[in-house]
Amino acid sequence: MTVAVVLFTSDLRLHDHPPLRAALAAGDEVVPLFVRDPGVRAAGFDAPNRRAFLADC
């Protein structure tokens, strides 16, 4: 069994995410990984609605 890890770096879109498509094609299982980067907050892109969306996901 092969396991592929997909790193989501900026959003959680599934319909147009090339690494996710490649992982689904190559692996038996896919582990999605999203890392909350403190640099995003420091750059001013950590809006309340974005935080809420990520928390709900």
PQR file with spaces between the fields and no chain letter, atoms N, CA, C, O and H, PARSE charges and radii, in Angstrom:
ATOM       1  N    MET     1       0.844   -1.176    0.000 -0.4000 1.5000
ATOM       2  CA   MET     1       0.000    0.000    0.000 -0.0000 2.0000
ATOM       3  C    MET     1       0.890    1.239    0.000  0.5500 1.7000
ATOM       4  O    MET     1       1.870    1.313    0.741 -0.5500 1.4000
ATOM       5  N    THR     2       0.538    2.205   -0.836 -0.4000 1.5000
ATOM       6  CA   THR     2       1.283    3.456   -0.879 -0.0000 2.0000
ATOM       7  C    THR     2       0.435    4.572   -0.302  0.5500 1.7000
ATOM       8  O    THR     2      -0.773    4.651   -0.529 -0.5500 1.4000
ATOM       9  H    THR     2      -0.258    2.145   -1.438  0.4000 1.0000
ATOM      10  N    VAL     3       1.100    5.429    0.447 -0.4000 1.5000
ATOM      11  CA   VAL     3       0.442    6.566    1.076 -0.0000 2.0000
ATOM      12  C    VAL     3       1.102    7.831    0.549  0.5500 1.7000
ATOM      13  O    VAL     3       2.328    7.942    0.535 -0.5500 1.4000
ATOM      14  H    VAL     3       2.081    5.365    0.632  0.4000 1.0000
ATOM      15  N    ALA     4       0.289    8.778    0.119 -0.4000 1.5000
ATOM      16  CA   ALA     4       0.793   10.064   -0.357 -0.0000 2.0000
ATOM      17  C    ALA     4       0.341   11.153    0.601  0.5500 1.7000
ATOM      18  O    ALA     4      -0.798   11.150    1.068 -0.5500 1.4000
ATOM      19  H    ALA     4      -0.707    8.688    0.130  0.4000 1.0000
ATOM      20  N    VAL     5       1.239   12.079    0.888 -0.4000 1.5000
ATOM      21  CA   VAL     5       0.920   13.226    1.733 -0.0000 2.0000
ATOM      22  C    VAL     5       0.803   14.444    0.827  0.5500 1.7000
ATOM      23  O    VAL     5       1.687   14.706    0.011 -0.5500 1.4000
ATOM      24  H    VAL     5       2.165   12.081    0.508  0.4000 1.0000
ATOM      25  N    VAL     6      -0.288   15.183    0.974 -0.4000 1.5000
ATOM      26  CA   VAL     6      -0.500   16.393    0.179 -0.0000 2.0000
ATOM      27  C    VAL     6      -0.455   17.588    1.118  0.5500 1.7000
ATOM      28  O    VAL     6      -1.211   17.662    2.086 -0.5500 1.4000
ATOM      29  H    VAL     6      -1.006   14.970    1.637  0.4000 1.0000
ATOM      30  N    LEU     7       0.430   18.512    0.822 -0.4000 1.5000
ATOM      31  CA   LEU     7       0.587   19.712    1.635 -0.0000 2.0000
ATOM      32  C    LEU     7      -0.237   20.838    1.028  0.5500 1.7000
ATOM      33  O    LEU     7       0.001   21.259   -0.104 -0.5500 1.4000
ATOM      34  H    LEU     7       1.044   18.453    0.035  0.4000 1.0000
ATOM      35  N    PHE     8      -1.206   21.319    1.794 -0.4000 1.5000
ATOM      36  CA   PHE     8      -1.985   22.485    1.400 -0.0000 2.0000
ATOM      37  C    PHE     8      -1.307   23.686    2.048  0.5500 1.7000
ATOM      38  O    PHE     8      -1.177   23.748    3.270 -0.5500 1.4000
ATOM      39  H    PHE     8      -1.400   20.978    2.714  0.4000 1.0000
ATOM      40  N    THR     9      -0.878   24.635    1.227 -0.4000 1.5000
ATOM      41  CA   THR     9      -0.095   25.746    1.763 -0.0000 2.0000
ATOM      42  C    THR     9      -0.855   27.063    1.846  0.5500 1.7000
ATOM      43  O    THR     9      -0.489   27.926    2.643 -0.5500 1.4000
ATOM      44  H    THR     9      -0.983   24.584    0.234  0.4000 1.0000
ATOM      45  N    SER    10      -1.897   27.240    1.049 -0.4000 1.5000
ATOM      46  CA   SER    10      -2.562   28.542    1.093 -0.0000 2.0000
ATOM      47  C    SER    10      -4.080   28.448    1.136  0.5500 1.7000
ATOM      48  O    SER    10      -4.737   29.389    1.583 -0.5500 1.4000
ATOM      49  H    SER    10      -2.194   26.539    0.401  0.4000 1.0000
ATOM      50  N    ASP    11      -4.636   27.369    0.695 -0.4000 1.5000
ATOM      51  CA   ASP    11      -6.085   27.228    0.747 -0.0000 2.0000
ATOM      52  C    ASP    11      -6.440   25.746    0.729  0.5500 1.7000
ATOM      53  O    ASP    11      -5.565   24.884    0.651 -0.5500 1.4000
ATOM      54  H    ASP    11      -4.102   26.605    0.331  0.4000 1.0000
ATOM      55  N    LEU    12      -7.717   25.472    0.801 -0.4000 1.5000
ATOM      56  CA   LEU    12      -8.177   24.093    0.870 -0.0000 2.0000
ATOM      57  C    LEU    12      -9.024   23.708   -0.337  0.5500 1.7000
ATOM      58  O    LEU    12      -9.837   22.787   -0.251 -0.5500 1.4000
ATOM      59  H    LEU    12      -8.428   26.173    0.864  0.4000 1.0000
ATOM      60  N    ARG    13      -8.847   24.393   -1.446 -0.4000 1.5000
ATOM      61  CA   ARG    13      -9.616   24.051   -2.642 -0.0000 2.0000
ATOM      62  C    ARG    13      -9.251   22.643   -3.103  0.5500 1.7000
ATOM      63  O    ARG    13      -8.083   22.255   -3.091 -0.5500 1.4000
ATOM      64  H    ARG    13      -8.187   25.141   -1.516  0.4000 1.0000
ATOM      65  N    LEU    14     -10.243   21.905   -3.498 -0.4000 1.5000
ATOM      66  CA   LEU    14     -10.010   20.536   -3.944 -0.0000 2.0000
ATOM      67  C    LEU    14     -10.171   20.374   -5.450  0.5500 1.7000
ATOM      68  O    LEU    14      -9.569   19.474   -6.037 -0.5500 1.4000
ATOM      69  H    LEU    14     -11.192   22.220   -3.507  0.4000 1.0000
ATOM      70  N    HIS    15     -10.961   21.217   -6.080 -0.4000 1.5000
ATOM      71  CA   HIS    15     -11.297   21.016   -7.485 -0.0000 2.0000
ATOM      72  C    HIS    15     -10.169   21.369   -8.455  0.5500 1.7000
ATOM      73  O    HIS    15     -10.183   20.905   -9.596 -0.5500 1.4000
ATOM      74  H    HIS    15     -11.449   21.948   -5.603  0.4000 1.0000
ATOM      75  N    ASP    16      -9.214   22.159   -8.041 -0.4000 1.5000
ATOM      76  CA   ASP    16      -8.126   22.542   -8.949 -0.0000 2.0000
ATOM      77  C    ASP    16      -6.779   22.529   -8.231  0.5500 1.7000
ATOM      78  O    ASP    16      -6.023   23.499   -8.298 -0.5500 1.4000
ATOM      79  H    ASP    16      -9.203   22.536   -7.115  0.4000 1.0000
ATOM      80  N    HIS    17      -6.489   21.452   -7.560 -0.4000 1.5000
ATOM      81  CA   HIS    17      -5.263   21.323   -6.774 -0.0000 2.0000
ATOM      82  C    HIS    17      -4.392   20.222   -7.395  0.5500 1.7000
ATOM      83  O    HIS    17      -4.575   19.047   -7.075 -0.5500 1.4000
ATOM      84  H    HIS    17      -7.103   20.664   -7.505  0.4000 1.0000
ATOM      85  N    PRO    18      -3.441   20.585   -8.285 -0.5600 1.5000
ATOM      86  CA   PRO    18      -2.641   19.577   -8.986  0.2800 2.0000
ATOM      87  C    PRO    18      -1.936   18.563   -8.073  0.5500 1.7000
ATOM      88  O    PRO    18      -1.938   17.375   -8.398 -0.5500 1.4000
ATOM      89  N    PRO    19      -1.330   18.974   -6.941 -0.5600 1.5000
ATOM      90  CA   PRO    19      -0.703   17.959   -6.089  0.2800 2.0000
ATOM      91  C    PRO    19      -1.695   16.928   -5.542  0.5500 1.7000
ATOM      92  O    PRO    19      -1.355   15.755   -5.390 -0.5500 1.4000
ATOM      93  N    LEU    20      -2.913   17.367   -5.249 -0.4000 1.5000
ATOM      94  CA   LEU    20      -3.924   16.434   -4.774 -0.0000 2.0000
ATOM      95  C    LEU    20      -4.301   15.447   -5.868  0.5500 1.7000
ATOM      96  O    LEU    20      -4.420   14.249   -5.614 -0.5500 1.4000
ATOM      97  H    LEU    20      -3.189   18.320   -5.373  0.4000 1.0000
ATOM      98  N    ARG    21      -4.488   15.944   -7.075 -0.4000 1.5000
ATOM      99  CA   ARG    21      -4.811   15.048   -8.188 -0.0000 2.0000
ATOM     100  C    ARG    21      -3.702   14.021   -8.412  0.5500 1.7000
ATOM     101  O    ARG    21      -3.975   12.846   -8.653 -0.5500 1.4000
ATOM     102  H    ARG    21      -4.391   16.917   -7.281  0.4000 1.0000
ATOM     103  N    ALA    22      -2.449   14.473   -8.330 -0.4000 1.5000
ATOM     104  CA   ALA    22      -1.326   13.549   -8.520 -0.0000 2.0000
ATOM     105  C    ALA    22      -1.281   12.505   -7.410  0.5500 1.7000
ATOM     106  O    ALA    22      -1.013   11.331   -7.667 -0.5500 1.4000
ATOM     107  H    ALA    22      -2.227   15.428   -8.134  0.4000 1.0000
ATOM     108  N    ALA    23      -1.540   12.927   -6.190 -0.4000 1.5000
ATOM     109  CA   ALA    23      -1.525   11.991   -5.065 -0.0000 2.0000
ATOM     110  C    ALA    23      -2.637   10.963   -5.190  0.5500 1.7000
ATOM     111  O    ALA    23      -2.428    9.783   -4.910 -0.5500 1.4000
ATOM     112  H    ALA    23      -1.757   13.880   -5.981  0.4000 1.0000
ATOM     113  N    LEU    24      -3.818   11.402   -5.609 -0.4000 1.5000
ATOM     114  CA   LEU    24      -4.931   10.477   -5.790 -0.0000 2.0000
ATOM     115  C    LEU    24      -4.640    9.459   -6.885  0.5500 1.7000
ATOM     116  O    LEU    24      -5.056    8.303   -6.798 -0.5500 1.4000
ATOM     117  H    LEU    24      -3.988   12.361   -5.837  0.4000 1.0000
ATOM     118  N    ALA    25      -3.931    9.892   -7.902 -0.4000 1.5000
ATOM     119  CA   ALA    25      -3.596    8.989   -9.006 -0.0000 2.0000
ATOM     120  C    ALA    25      -2.489    8.002   -8.631  0.5500 1.7000
ATOM     121  O    ALA    25      -2.446    6.887   -9.151 -0.5500 1.4000
ATOM     122  H    ALA    25      -3.593   10.830   -7.973  0.4000 1.0000
ATOM     123  N    ALA    26      -1.596    8.410   -7.729 -0.4000 1.5000
ATOM     124  CA   ALA    26      -0.423    7.595   -7.434 -0.0000 2.0000
ATOM     125  C    ALA    26      -0.529    6.746   -6.178  0.5500 1.7000
ATOM     126  O    ALA    26       0.130    5.712   -6.077 -0.5500 1.4000
ATOM     127  H    ALA    26      -1.630    9.316   -7.306  0.4000 1.0000
ATOM     128  N    GLY    27      -1.337    7.161   -5.231 -0.4000 1.5000
ATOM     129  CA   GLY    27      -1.353    6.471   -3.945 -0.0000 2.0000
ATOM     130  C    GLY    27      -2.632    5.717   -3.673  0.5500 1.7000
ATOM     131  O    GLY    27      -3.677    6.004   -4.257 -0.5500 1.4000
ATOM     132  H    GLY    27      -1.873    8.001   -5.314  0.4000 1.0000
ATOM     133  N    ASP    28      -2.539    4.745   -2.778 -0.4000 1.5000
ATOM     134  CA   ASP    28      -3.714    4.018   -2.323 -0.0000 2.0000
ATOM     135  C    ASP    28      -4.480    4.832   -1.283  0.5500 1.7000
ATOM     136  O    ASP    28      -5.705    4.753   -1.190 -0.5500 1.4000
ATOM     137  H    ASP    28      -1.690    4.511   -2.304  0.4000 1.0000
ATOM     138  N    GLU    29      -3.741    5.607   -0.510 -0.4000 1.5000
ATOM     139  CA   GLU    29      -4.332    6.485    0.497 -0.0000 2.0000
ATOM     140  C    GLU    29      -3.679    7.852    0.394  0.5500 1.7000
ATOM     141  O    GLU    29      -2.510    7.972    0.026 -0.5500 1.4000
ATOM     142  H    GLU    29      -2.746    5.671   -0.585  0.4000 1.0000
ATOM     143  N    VAL    30      -4.450    8.882    0.724 -0.4000 1.5000
ATOM     144  CA   VAL    30      -3.937   10.256    0.692 -0.0000 2.0000
ATOM     145  C    VAL    30      -4.148   10.878    2.065  0.5500 1.7000
ATOM     146  O    VAL    30      -5.241   10.826    2.628 -0.5500 1.4000
ATOM     147  H    VAL    30      -5.399    8.785    1.022  0.4000 1.0000
ATOM     148  N    VAL    31      -3.085   11.465    2.588 -0.4000 1.5000
ATOM     149  CA   VAL    31      -3.148   12.167    3.865 -0.0000 2.0000
ATOM     150  C    VAL    31      -3.026   13.660    3.576  0.5500 1.7000
ATOM     151  O    VAL    31      -1.958   14.116    3.166 -0.5500 1.4000
ATOM     152  H    VAL    31      -2.197   11.508    2.131  0.4000 1.0000
ATOM     153  N    PRO    32      -4.097   14.433    3.778 -0.5600 1.5000
ATOM     154  CA   PRO    32      -4.013   15.878    3.558  0.2800 2.0000
ATOM     155  C    PRO    32      -3.368   16.550    4.771  0.5500 1.7000
ATOM     156  O    PRO    32      -3.646   16.189    5.914 -0.5500 1.4000
ATOM     157  N    LEU    33      -2.517   17.517    4.510 -0.4000 1.5000
ATOM     158  CA   LEU    33      -1.816   18.214    5.582 -0.0000 2.0000
ATOM     159  C    LEU    33      -1.881   19.716    5.320  0.5500 1.7000
ATOM     160  O    LEU    33      -1.490   20.187    4.252 -0.5500 1.4000
ATOM     161  H    LEU    33      -2.291   17.811    3.581  0.4000 1.0000
ATOM     162  N    PHE    34      -2.373   20.454    6.297 -0.4000 1.5000
ATOM     163  CA   PHE    34      -2.388   21.909    6.206 -0.0000 2.0000
ATOM     164  C    PHE    34      -1.638   22.446    7.413  0.5500 1.7000
ATOM     165  O    PHE    34      -1.975   22.127    8.554 -0.5500 1.4000
ATOM     166  H    PHE    34      -2.690   20.071    7.165  0.4000 1.0000
ATOM     167  N    VAL    35      -0.629   23.256    7.163 -0.4000 1.5000
ATOM     168  CA   VAL    35       0.187   23.824    8.228 -0.0000 2.0000
ATOM     169  C    VAL    35      -0.153   25.303    8.360  0.5500 1.7000
ATOM     170  O    VAL    35      -0.048   26.065    7.399 -0.5500 1.4000
ATOM     171  H    VAL    35      -0.355   23.515    6.237  0.4000 1.0000
ATOM     172  N    ARG    36      -0.559   25.694    9.556 -0.4000 1.5000
ATOM     173  CA   ARG    36      -0.835   27.117    9.797 -0.0000 2.0000
ATOM     174  C    ARG    36       0.499   27.823   10.021  0.5500 1.7000
ATOM     175  O    ARG    36       1.172   27.612   11.031 -0.5500 1.4000
ATOM     176  H    ARG    36      -0.644   25.075   10.337  0.4000 1.0000
ATOM     177  N    ASP    37       0.858   28.647    9.076 -0.4000 1.5000
ATOM     178  CA   ASP    37       2.137   29.337    9.075 -0.0000 2.0000
ATOM     179  C    ASP    37       2.015   30.674    9.798  0.5500 1.7000
ATOM     180  O    ASP    37       1.190   31.501    9.410 -0.5500 1.4000
ATOM     181  H    ASP    37       0.312   28.818    8.256  0.4000 1.0000
ATOM     182  N    PRO    38       2.821   30.910   10.850 -0.5600 1.5000
ATOM     183  CA   PRO    38       2.768   32.202   11.536  0.2800 2.0000
ATOM     184  C    PRO    38       3.132   33.365   10.610  0.5500 1.7000
ATOM     185  O    PRO    38       2.766   34.508   10.884 -0.5500 1.4000
ATOM     186  N    GLY    39       3.835   33.089    9.538 -0.4000 1.5000
ATOM     187  CA   GLY    39       4.188   34.138    8.585 -0.0000 2.0000
ATOM     188  C    GLY    39       2.976   34.719    7.886  0.5500 1.7000
ATOM     189  O    GLY    39       2.985   35.887    7.495 -0.5500 1.4000
ATOM     190  H    GLY    39       4.132   32.161    9.315  0.4000 1.0000
ATOM     191  N    VAL    40       1.923   33.913    7.722 -0.4000 1.5000
ATOM     192  CA   VAL    40       0.690   34.405    7.098 -0.0000 2.0000
ATOM     193  C    VAL    40       0.067   35.478    7.976  0.5500 1.7000
ATOM     194  O    VAL    40      -0.374   36.518    7.486 -0.5500 1.4000
ATOM     195  H    VAL    40       1.915   32.965    8.039  0.4000 1.0000
ATOM     196  N    ARG    41       0.035   35.220    9.265 -0.4000 1.5000
ATOM     197  CA   ARG    41      -0.520   36.216   10.188 -0.0000 2.0000
ATOM     198  C    ARG    41       0.349   37.473   10.220  0.5500 1.7000
ATOM     199  O    ARG    41      -0.168   38.591   10.220 -0.5500 1.4000
ATOM     200  H    ARG    41       0.393   34.375    9.663  0.4000 1.0000
ATOM     201  N    ALA    42       1.654   37.288   10.246 -0.4000 1.5000
ATOM     202  CA   ALA    42       2.568   38.430   10.293 -0.0000 2.0000
ATOM     203  C    ALA    42       2.459   39.295    9.037  0.5500 1.7000
ATOM     204  O    ALA    42       2.686   40.504    9.093 -0.5500 1.4000
ATOM     205  H    ALA    42       2.074   36.380   10.246  0.4000 1.0000
ATOM     206  N    ALA    43       2.111   38.680    7.909 -0.4000 1.5000
ATOM     207  CA   ALA    43       1.995   39.429    6.654 -0.0000 2.0000
ATOM     208  C    ALA    43       0.649   40.126    6.512  0.5500 1.7000
ATOM     209  O    ALA    43       0.438   40.873    5.556 -0.5500 1.4000
ATOM     210  H    ALA    43       1.926   37.699    7.863  0.4000 1.0000
ATOM     211  N    GLY    44      -0.266   39.893    7.452 -0.4000 1.5000
ATOM     212  CA   GLY    44      -1.555   40.563    7.411 -0.0000 2.0000
ATOM     213  C    GLY    44      -2.640   39.813    6.654  0.5500 1.7000
ATOM     214  O    GLY    44      -3.695   40.379    6.368 -0.5500 1.4000
ATOM     215  H    GLY    44      -0.095   39.286    8.229  0.4000 1.0000
ATOM     216  N    PHE    45      -2.397   38.541    6.324 -0.4000 1.5000
ATOM     217  CA   PHE    45      -3.384   37.758    5.575 -0.0000 2.0000
ATOM     218  C    PHE    45      -4.232   36.869    6.474  0.5500 1.7000
ATOM     219  O    PHE    45      -4.931   35.983    5.982 -0.5500 1.4000
ATOM     220  H    PHE    45      -1.540   38.081    6.556  0.4000 1.0000
ATOM     221  N    ASP    46      -4.183   37.086    7.751 -0.4000 1.5000
ATOM     222  CA   ASP    46      -4.902   36.256    8.710 -0.0000 2.0000
ATOM     223  C    ASP    46      -6.199   36.958    9.132  0.5500 1.7000
ATOM     224  O    ASP    46      -6.371   37.335   10.291 -0.5500 1.4000
ATOM     225  H    ASP    46      -3.616   37.806    8.151  0.4000 1.0000
ATOM     226  N    ALA    47      -7.090   37.120    8.177 -0.4000 1.5000
ATOM     227  CA   ALA    47      -8.352   37.801    8.446 -0.0000 2.0000
ATOM     228  C    ALA    47      -9.282   36.905    9.262  0.5500 1.7000
ATOM     229  O    ALA    47      -9.197   35.681    9.167 -0.5500 1.4000
ATOM     230  H    ALA    47      -6.950   36.814    7.235  0.4000 1.0000
ATOM     231  N    PRO    48     -10.164   37.497   10.059 -0.5600 1.5000
ATOM     232  CA   PRO    48     -11.076   36.700   10.893  0.2800 2.0000
ATOM     233  C    PRO    48     -11.913   35.689   10.091  0.5500 1.7000
ATOM     234  O    PRO    48     -12.113   34.560   10.538 -0.5500 1.4000
ATOM     235  N    ASN    49     -12.397   36.091    8.919 -0.4000 1.5000
ATOM     236  CA   ASN    49     -13.201   35.154    8.126 -0.0000 2.0000
ATOM     237  C    ASN    49     -12.363   33.990    7.615  0.5500 1.7000
ATOM     238  O    ASN    49     -12.868   32.873    7.504 -0.5500 1.4000
ATOM     239  H    ASN    49     -12.234   37.008    8.557  0.4000 1.0000
ATOM     240  N    ARG    50     -11.091   34.229    7.301 -0.4000 1.5000
ATOM     241  CA   ARG    50     -10.203   33.146    6.855 -0.0000 2.0000
ATOM     242  C    ARG    50      -9.935   32.182    8.020  0.5500 1.7000
ATOM     243  O    ARG    50      -9.957   30.965    7.837 -0.5500 1.4000
ATOM     244  H    ARG    50     -10.681   35.136    7.391  0.4000 1.0000
ATOM     245  N    ARG    51      -9.686   32.721    9.201 -0.4000 1.5000
ATOM     246  CA   ARG    51      -9.463   31.869   10.380 -0.0000 2.0000
ATOM     247  C    ARG    51     -10.696   31.010   10.663  0.5500 1.7000
ATOM     248  O    ARG    51     -10.576   29.825   10.976 -0.5500 1.4000
ATOM     249  H    ARG    51      -9.668   33.709    9.351  0.4000 1.0000
ATOM     250  N    ALA    52     -11.866   31.606   10.552 -0.4000 1.5000
ATOM     251  CA   ALA    52     -13.115   30.865   10.803 -0.0000 2.0000
ATOM     252  C    ALA    52     -13.304   29.764    9.781  0.5500 1.7000
ATOM     253  O    ALA    52     -13.699   28.652   10.132 -0.5500 1.4000
ATOM     254  H    ALA    52     -11.964   32.568   10.297  0.4000 1.0000
ATOM     255  N    PHE    53     -13.026   30.060    8.516 -0.4000 1.5000
ATOM     256  CA   PHE    53     -13.152   29.052    7.469 -0.0000 2.0000
ATOM     257  C    PHE    53     -12.211   27.876    7.721  0.5500 1.7000
ATOM     258  O    PHE    53     -12.619   26.718    7.629 -0.5500 1.4000
ATOM     259  H    PHE    53     -12.705   30.964    8.231  0.4000 1.0000
ATOM     260  N    LEU    54     -10.963   28.174    8.037 -0.4000 1.5000
ATOM     261  CA   LEU    54      -9.994   27.107    8.291 -0.0000 2.0000
ATOM     262  C    LEU    54     -10.367   26.292    9.506  0.5500 1.7000
ATOM     263  O    LEU    54     -10.175   25.076    9.515 -0.5500 1.4000
ATOM     264  H    LEU    54     -10.632   29.115    8.112  0.4000 1.0000
ATOM     265  N    ALA    55     -10.892   26.930   10.529 -0.4000 1.5000
ATOM     266  CA   ALA    55     -11.303   26.206   11.741 -0.0000 2.0000
ATOM     267  C    ALA    55     -12.465   25.271   11.438  0.5500 1.7000
ATOM     268  O    ALA    55     -12.537   24.169   11.982 -0.5500 1.4000
ATOM     269  H    ALA    55     -11.047   27.918   10.522  0.4000 1.0000
ATOM     270  N    ASP    56     -13.375   25.708   10.570 -0.4000 1.5000
ATOM     271  CA   ASP    56     -14.510   24.855   10.209 -0.0000 2.0000
ATOM     272  C    ASP    56     -14.093   23.662    9.363  0.5500 1.7000
ATOM     273  O    ASP    56     -14.738   22.613    9.395 -0.5500 1.4000
ATOM     274  H    ASP    56     -13.317   26.603   10.128  0.4000 1.0000
ATOM     275  N    CYS    57     -13.024   23.823    8.613 -0.4000 1.5000
ATOM     276  CA   CYS    57     -12.572   22.711    7.759 -0.0000 2.0000
ATOM     277  C    CYS    57     -11.932   21.630    8.588  0.5500 1.7000
ATOM     278  O    CYS    57     -11.491   20.616    8.047 -0.5500 1.4000
ATOM     279  H    CYS    57     -12.500   24.674    8.586  0.4000 1.0000
